[in-house]
């Protein structure tokens, strides 16, 4: 695989990471803004007295989105560097980078789960 093609694939992967992080920040900022008001918008689900399955799932989603929005940007240079150093095979050029990101996010998701349960 050529270096130029590897760089393009790495750039596409980095752009995808940026989009994911931006969407997570969009949700977190919207929820945080609602917390300083009547909490009738996107943060209303937090005002429940009964924490059932859907509320716990939303809490985990919130912790996960916060984790992705804060931890993934700090790892982008390592992810891109890994993608350029290990371009993969021609059939799966971004597979090593996807595995790297999945492992990184999984570790932080487990932390999010522990934080949510605490």
Phi, psi and omega in degrees: 000140182284156179294323180297317179294321178298319179295320178295314179299320178294321177296319178296318179296319179295321178295321177297317177300319179298319179295316180298314180297318179298317178296321177296315178297321180301315180291316182295316180295318178298318178292318180296321179296325180289335182289343179264010179233215184284355183055048178252358181259234186289348178259003185298329182297339181284347183270019181283152175263344182239113180269092178264188184305310180298323179291321177294321177297319177295322177296317177296320178297320179296313178299319180294318179295321177296319179297313181296317183292334182258324186269324183295319179300327180288344181258358185301318181296322177292321180294313179296317177300319178295319179295323179285328180282329181235080186291350179082195181263161178301331181285331182221074188292332182253005182302314179299323178292321179296320178295318179300311180295317180299318179294318179298312181293322179300316179300315181287331176294321176297321174297317178300319178297316179296319178295320180294319181290333179288000000 
